Amino acid sequence: MTFLPVLLEIMLGLLSLSLVITFVRLVKGPSIPDRVVALDLITMIVAAMIALYMMYSNQPVFLDAIIILALIGFFGTVAFSLYLKKGAGK
């Protein structure tokens, strides 16, 4: 076994741990903006996990899924910040 697959598996384990910790923050978040940031972070962690799987399996077709997931997460965060800016979150 070479060094790269072992490193990718370690990184996937660390990302899984950070996903669990971020999910706890999503559930316990003291305010709504904290939960939005946690949800955005979850989408980025999932995108990183897909990128690791893409490198592990050597299939660049997953790059489209990463781009779409990142765009959906970004637009969701922007939409929610505009929602809060208008005062509807009070």
Secondary structure, DSSP 8 states (H G I E B T S, - for coil): --HHHHHHHHHHHHHHHHHHHHHHHHHH-SSHHHHHHHHHHHHHHHHHHHHHHHHHHT-GGGHHHHHHHHHHHHHHHHHHHHHHHTTTT-
